[in-house]
Amino acid sequence: FNLETLGHYLVNAAGSPPVSISIAPFGQVFPALLQPAHAETTDFALVWASPEKIVPTFTDALNCVAVNEDRILAEIHQFADCLRESQKHFRALFVVSWTLPLYRRGNGILSLKGQGLRKLLLKMNLKLAEELENCGSIYLLDGQRWMEMVGKTAYSPKLSYLAKTPFHSEVFRRAASDVKAA
């Protein structure tokens, strides 16, 4: 999704350190990590992507189709391999955990049973955390915390449709604060 709003918050936030940004082309997570355009001058990279863009099998789960959890875990392993490979280009790599909008009820009361959507997303985030546990320069940031701080307006379907920006600007402001602190 479009991270320009976050970029503006990072650049314009008061306090140290000053930040200048370069935003990867839209939808190009893997190429931007493995062949960064400004690697020689880049202190850190922030990786924030929708779970279904990184883990394609998760799209089936979003559509209430039974999925192979081993396949999902293998896709997360591939993503983690990419992150581990890319850490040589950056002093630090910040990866935002995956979240779901409140309007994604998925399986309703079965959301935390079987292959419920929330249960699956919890497993995905746990697998990613375990994969990155021993990577000294990769840090997993808690995106769910930002969503909870903003509340029910954290996700904006209207902004998502119009600007490919799924979150309210307040989410980005809080994210920028945490990234600057890191």
N, C-alpha and C positions, 0 to 999 in steps of 0.2 A: 504494500500500500504506500501511499504518498507520505513521506516523512518531512516535508518542507516546513510544516508548522513547528515540529520539534526542533529542526535546524535553526529557525528564527529564535526560538526560546533559548537555545544553547548559546548562540552568538550574542544575543542582547541581554542575557542575564548578568546582573551585577555581581561583582566579586571575582576572585581569582579561582582558577586560572582563566585567562582569556581563551576563547575557543573560536577557531575558524573551521568551517565545515566543507565537505565535499559529499554530495549525495550520489549514491550509485544510481545507474539507470533503473527506471521502474521495472520491477519484477526480475531483476538480475542479481539475485543474492549470491549464487555460487560463483559466477564469473568475477563479481566484484571482490569476493574474498580471496579467490585463488590468484587473480591477476589484478591487484589494486592499481589504479591509475597514479596515485600519489604515495606509494609505499615508502619512499625515502624520506618523506616529510610528515608521515602520519604517526601520531602517538598512540591513537586508539581507534578502534572501529566499534560501532554500535550495530548489532544485528537484531532487528525487530521485524518479524514477518508473521503472517497468519499461519496457523498450524497446517491448514490444508495446502498451502503453497510449498511448504517444506516436506510434509509427509502426505504425498498424494493419496494414499489409501484412506486417509482420514476423511477425505471428501465423501467416500461411500458411507462412512459412519454418520456424517452430517445428513445424508439422505436416507437414514434409517435402513441401510443395507448391511447385512452381516459382513464382518471383515475378519481377515486373518491377522490376529494380534502379532504373530511372529513376523509377518511382513511389515507391519507398522514399526515394530522394534528394529527391524533391519534397516528401514528407511531412516530412523532416528540415528542408528549407528553410522550410516553413510553421512548424514549431516554432521555428526560429531567428528568424524574423520576429516571432513572438509574444514571444520573449525580448528581442529588440531593442526592441520597442514597450513592453514592461513595464519596461525599465531606467529610464524616467523616473520611476517610482514609488519607486525604491530607490537608496540610495547605492551598493550593490553587489549583485550577483546571483551566487550560487554554484550551479553546475549540476554534478551528479554524472554522470560518464560511465556508460555502460551496461555491465552485466556479465551473465553467464549462470552459473547454478549448475553445479557439476561434474557433477551427475546428468543434465544436458541434453547427452547425447552427440551428439545430432543425427545427422550423417552418418558418425559414427565416423571411419575413416581418411580419409574424403573431406571432413572438416570444414573444411579449409583449401584446398579445390579447388572450382572451379566456383561453385556457389551454396551451398557448405558454410556451416553455421551460424556457426562462429567467424569465417570469412573475411568473411561478410556483416556481422557485428557489428563487426569491425575497421573495415570500410569506413564503417559508420554513425557510429562514434565519430570517425573521421578527418574525415568530412564535417561533423559537428557542430563539431569543433575549427576547421576551416577557415572555417565560417560565422561563428563567434564571434571569430575572430582579431583583428579590428580594433575590437572592442567594448570600450572601455577599462574599463567597470565590470562586465563579465561575465567570470567566471572559471570555467573547467572544472576540476573536481576529479577526481582519479583514484580512482574507486571500486574498480577492480581491485586496487589496492595494499592497500586495507583487507581485501579478500577473501583475498589471498595472506598477509597478516600473520596472519589468524585460522586459515587453513588449511581442511581438509576439512569442518570444522563451521561454516563461515561461513554457509551456507544451512541453514535449518531448515524442511523440508517440514511438520513438525508445527506449528510456530509459524505458518507461512503459512496453514495450514488453520484453526487455532483462533483466531488473532488478526489475520490479514491482515498479519502481520509476517514477511517471508521470511528475515530475517537473525537470527543469534545476537546477543545483546546486546553481545558483545565487538566486533562490527563497528560498532555504533552508538557505543560508547565511543571507538573509534579515529577514527571520523568526527567526533564532537563535538570531539575534541582538535584535529583539523586545522581545523575550522570556527572554533573559538575562536582559534586561532593566526592565521587569516586576518583 
